[in-house]
Amino acid sequence: MSLHEPDLGNMSVAIIGSNTTNSTTFYQLQVSIDSHQWVVEHRYSNFAELNSQLVGDKLIPVDLLPGKKLIGSREPAFVDRRRQDLEAYIRRVVALLQVNLPDVLAKFLQLEVYDVGWMLRRQAFLCFVHEGAYLGGQRLLTLSPMEVQGLTQLVREGRADSFFHESKLSTPPSQVVDVATQVACLRVAGSWQELPRSNIRPAAYPFSLELFRALRKLTLHEVPISSVASLTELRGQLVELSVVGGAVRELRDVLLCGEVHRDGPPSAEHQWPALLHLTLRDNAVRGVDESAAALLPRLTSLDLSTNAIEQVGHLAALPALRHLDLSNNCLSELPDLHTRLGNVARLQLSQNRISSLAPFARVLSLVQLDLSFNQVRDLEEVASLRGLPCLEDLSLVGNPVTDAIDYRARALERLGERAAHVTLDNESSSQSELDRVLVLQALRTAREGGPEFLRRGWQGRVVTIV
């Protein structure tokens, strides 16, 4: 973790190179705090502006900055000489001001982007300004793994008050800590990539959630689930949990995170009794372990989209589940689906490899079914859904079947009595469409051997379908 400690003098600077673009030379300034490094680029005029402000505030002598040269300023020998002079200048400035670093110098070195101490100073100010919105849920508190780790470390070491007091902000020293311990909603946003032009990778930092004692809603974005400590201490209070891009391979990676014996059978003490919504999008989940699912007795919605699931299984172990998202997985065959889904009402299966609708014929609880961008080709597949008494919304957008002539009317006709009650492909049926469906249904009845009077009634007549 990059944390500037003024008393230790653990920050150093060097100008490691330069490049000239459109007749302007930029000098590459490398900032190092312990083992963490990043590079920022500045032209000579930026150094001059910095110097002007520091001299104006009487923080440095007036003659430290090397003078400006107009002729020959782009010659390689001059550029290298200026690089050395500017390096000597910035090193001298940092040496003079490191103990009590002014904001203008911190901004010049981009400490607010790369150093957790300056990140937390900014968060302290935001907490001061938006405390009511954070605590009232109108504004989402978003921290990086480095910020969570740094704040926790400062509190553990008893240094939080002195640290924020030294920031010279008009912020009460413990403001950010107070918000952290009371806030109900938190987003921890990491990244698997290094911060630009640095060796700092946010996802590499383990952190604890021990300060966030009032959380009800937690989102972890691009944070390895294995790096999160104290998550299971929140199991009795979290209502909503999202782990997106967290390298999760199975449900127990989350529900038993940090447990010593998490590979064994979980017990009742491991349940998440308050959790209603769980999102595990963009991970590497291949299936749902029934014993892990049993730890979620009140879960109503589960998002497993963008994973590697090939079979639906064990979801009947979630008695309260009503909304299931399995979009963008590897599903093709769905055997015994009605025994695996429980009472799911809203099912999202877009961007899979499903070609048959027969498995849905006995999932009687379905109200919404999204099968967009799959591989359904035959219109007769739609007939499998005509016996679903609650179906109100069906999406087949992006399937080859939608290229069929007169697709909408023919698809609705195959839904039988449900045709008038179903929104197809996000579009309600017009009266003319429903009239057309009735004609097609009558033709089908006659063709397939309907009542004698119906066969006689249609015999010899010309029917115009418009």
N, C-alpha and C positions, 0 to 999 in steps of 0.2 A: 504494500500500500504506500503510495506517495504522500507523505505527510511532512511538510516543512516544519522543522523544529528549530526556531531561531536560536535558542540557547546552545544547541549542539552545532550550529553552523553547518548543517548537512546538505546545503544547496551549493552547487557550483555551476559555472557557465563557461562555454567556450564557443568560438565561431569556427565551425569546422569546414566551411566552404562558402562558395558564392556562385551565383549564376546571373547572367545578363540577358534580359528579355526586353525587346523593343527599346534598346539603348538605356535601359534602367538596370542597375546592378542591385541584386538582393543578396543580403548576407544571411547565411544559415546559422542561426544561434541555437546551440544545443544546451538544454537545461537538464541538470542531473540532480535528483534527490535520492540519496542512497543508490539503489540499483535501478531506479526508474529514470527513464530519459525520454525527452521529446524535443522536437526541432520546430522552431518558429522562424519565419523569414521577415526581415526588415530591411528597408533601404536606408541610405544615410539620412534622409530627411526625417525618418521616424526616430532615429537616434537623436537628431537635433531637437525634435519636439520634446522628447523625454528629458533631454538635458535642460531645455528652457524651463520646463515645469519644476524640475528638481532644484535648479539654481534659483528660480523665483521664490520657492518655498524655503530657500536658504538651507537646503539639506546637503548640498555638495559644493565644493569650490567651483569658481566660474571657469577655470582654465583646464578642466579635465578632458573635454571632447576635442579630438583632432580636428583641425580646420578643414573647410571645404575647398576643393580645387575644381576649377571649371575646365581647364585645358588638360587633355590627356587623362581624363578621369576614367576612361574605359580601357586603357592599356593594361595588359595582364600584370605587369610588374607593379603598377600603381594600385590595382585592385587588391593584389595580395598584400601589399604594404598597408593599405587601408584596413584590410581584414585584420591584420595583426594589431593595428592601432585601436580599432574598435573593440577588439577582444580585450585588450589591456584596459580600455575605458570601462566596459561593462563589468569586468571582473572587479575593478576598483570600486565601482558604484555598489555592486552587490556586497562587497566586503564592508563598505561603510554603513550600509543600510539594512543588512540582513536581520539584525536583531529586532528592528522596528520597521518592517518593510512597508513603505507607503503604497497606497492603492494604485497609483500611476505606474509604479515599477512592477507590481504584481500583474497588472493588466498587460504591460509590455512583454512580460515573460509568459503570459497566458496561464498563470497559476489557477485561475478560476475554472479552467478547462481540465487541467491535469492533476492538480494537487487537492487532496481530499479536505485539507484544512480550509482552503479558500472556497471549496464547494460548500462546506458546511456553514461558513460565514454567510454565503448567499442564502442558503436554506434558512438560517436564523432570521435573516431580514424578511424573507417571504413568510415565515411563520408569524413574525410580528405583524406584518401587514394583513395577512389572510387568516389569522387564527380562527376567527368565527366561521369562515367558509370551510376551513379544513375540518373543524370539529362538528360543524353542522351537516357535512356531507355534500355541500355545494361545490367544493373544489377537492380534487383528488391529490393527496400528497404522493409525490413521485420522487423516489430516491434511487441512486445507483447502489450496487453492492458495496462499493468503496465507501459511500457515505454512511450506509447502515453500519458497516464494520467500524469505520472511524468514530462515529457517534457512540457506539457501544463501548469501544475501547476507552474513549475519554471518560465515560460515566464509570466504567469499572475502575479506572485509575483515579477517580475523584478529581479529574482535571477539567470537567465541562465548564464550570463557572468561570474559572480563571482564563480558559481558552477563549470563550466568547467575549469576556470582558476585554481581553487584549485586542479584539477586532476593531475596537473604537466605533462600533455601530451604536445607534440609539436603541439597541435591542436589549431587553432584559437578558442577562446571561443565560438563564435556564429556559428561555422561550421555546427553543427547538426541542429540548428534552420534554418540556411540559406537553407540547403538541404530540410528540411521539408516543407518550404514555397514555394519551387520551383519545387519539384519533381512531375512528372506526374503519376507515378505508385506506389502504396502502397499496401502491404499485412500486415494485422493485424492478427497475429496468436495467438489464445488463446487456452484454453483447459478446458474441463469440469471436468477433473481430477485434484487433487492437485499435485503440484510439488512433486517429490519423497522425502519422509521422511520429509514432512513439512505440515503446515496447510495453505499453500498459494495456492489458486485456481485462476488461471489467468482469468477464465470466470466471476469471481465475481466482477471484477473491471469496473465500468462505466467510459467512457472516451469521450472526445470531439474531433472532427476532424477540429476544427476551425483554426488550424495552417496550414493545408494542402490546401492552397487556389488554387493551380494549378492542382489539381488531374484531370486526365482523365480516369484512370483505378483504381478500388478499389476492393480488395478481403478481405472479413472478414471470417476467418476460426475458427470455434468453438468459436464464440463470440455471446452472446445473442443479438439479434437485439434490444431488449429493453434497452440495456446498452449503445447504441451508440447515442451520441448527435451531432447535427449540420450536420447530413447526408443529410437532405433535402435542406440545403444551397448549396449543390453541384449539385442539380438536373439540373441546366442549363448547366453544363459542363461535367458531367460524360458520357463517351461513353460506358464503360464496367463496370458492377457491378456484383460481385459474393458474395453471402451470403451462405456459406456452413456450415451445422451443427449449425445453429443459432437459432433453436427453432422457426422458422417462421411457422405460421399457415395459413396465407392468404397473398395475394399479397399486400394488403394495410398495413400490418405490416412493409413492407419495404418502399413502395412508399410514405406513409404518416407517416413515423417514426418521432416521436416527435411532431406531430401536435396535438393540444389540442382537436380538434373536429374531429378526424380521423374516427369515426364511422358514421359520416354523409356523404351525397353524396359529392364527391370531385368536385372541379371546375377547370376551365381551368388553373388557376394560379398554380395548383398542378401538371401540366404536367412535364414530363421529356423529353424535346424536343431533346436532344442530344443522349439519350441512345439507343444504337444499340444492345447490347448483355447483357442479364440478366440471371444469373445462381442462382437458388435457390435449389441446390442439397442437399440431406440428411437433410431434414427438416420434418415438419409435415403438409404440405400443402394438403388440401383435394379437392380443386377446385380453379377455377379462377373467381373472381368477375368481371362481365362485366364492371361495372363503374370504377373499378381500372385498368382494362386492357386498357380502353380508355385514360389513362394517359401516354400511351407509343406509340405515333403516328408513331415513326420511328423504332421501335424495329424490328430487322431482325432475331434474334435467341433467343430462350427461352429454358433453361434447367431446367426442373422440375423433374429430375430423382431422384429415391430413396425418394419418399414421400408417401402419403397415398391416392392418387387420384383414385377414383372409376369410374368417368364419365368425358368424355371430354366435355367441354362446354365453350362458350363465347370467344373462341379464334379468331373467325371471327372479333372481335372488334379490332384486331391487324392487320391493313391493310398492313403493310410492312413485316409481319412475313413470313420467308421462311424456317427456320430450327427449328424444335420442337423435344425436347428429353423428352419422358415420360417413359423412361426405369425404370424397377424395381418399379412399382406401383401396384395397385390392379385392373387393368382394365380387364374386361371380355366381357361385352356387349358394343357395340359402335353404338347405334342408331343414324341415321341422321348425320353420320360423315361428309358428304360432306358439310353440312350447318354450321358446327362448326369449321372447320379447315381453312377457308379462302383459301389462295393461298400457303399453305405450300408445299415446294418442297422436303425437306428432313425430314423424319419422323422416329424417333427411338422409338420402342415400345418393346424392348427386355425385357425378364424376367417379363412378365405379365401373364394373364390367358386367352389369346385370343385363341379361337378355330375356328372361322369363318373369312374368308377373304371377305365375301360378302359386309360388310360395306365400303370397300375400292374401290368398283367398280366405284363409281362416284366421287372419289377424283382425278379429271383429272390433277391436277397440280403436282402429285407425280413424282419425279425423282428417289429418293432413299427411300426404305422401309425396315426397319430392324425389323423383327418379330422373331428374334432368341430367343430360349428358352421360347417358349409359348406352347400352347396345340393343335396346328393344326395337325389333324390326317388323314384327307381325301385328297387325291391328287386332287379330283375334285374342292376343294376350290380354287386352283391356277387359275382355269379358270375364276374366278371372276376378275382377274387382266388383262385379255387379251385386254380389251378396254381402258387401260390407255396409252395414246399416247406418254407420256414423260418418262415412266418408263425405267430406265437404270440399276438399282441395287436393287436386292431383296435378303434378307437373311432369310432363314428358318432353320438355324443351330440350333440343339438342340430340334427341334420339333419331335414328334413321326412320322410324315409323312416322314421324311428322312430315316426311316428304311425300307421303301417300296422297293421291288425289282425294279431295273432299275429306281431308283428315279429321277436322274437328267434328263434323257431323257424324261421321262414321265411328269415331272413337266414343262420342257421347251415346250413340245408339247402342253400343255394346255394354254400356253401364246400366241398361234397363231402366228400372224405376228410379234409380239414383241420378239419372241424367239431368233432371231439372234442379237438383240440389247441389251439384258439384261444379266448382270453379275449375276450369281446365286451363292449364298453362297461364295462370295468373289473369285469366280473362273470364268474366261472367258470360253466360250464354244469353244471346239476344232472343227475342220472341220468335224471330224468323228462323233462327237456328233450331230452337226447340220444336217448331212446326215441322221443320225438315227431318228432325230426329224421329218424330212421331210417324212420318211417312215411311222412313227407313225401317222402323220397328214393325210397322204393319206389313211391309213387303217381306221382311224376314219371317214373320209369323205365317204368312201365306205360303212362302217358299218351303218352310220347314214342316208344313202340314198342320195348319191351324184349324179352327172350327170350320165346319162345312159352309156355314153362311158367309164366312170371311173369304173362303176360296171362291165362292160363287160371286160375292160382291166385287172382287177384284178382277174376275175373269173377263177378258176382252176389253178392259178399260185402258185408256191411255193416261198415264200419270206424268205430269210435268213437274219436275223438281227444280225449284229456282233458288 
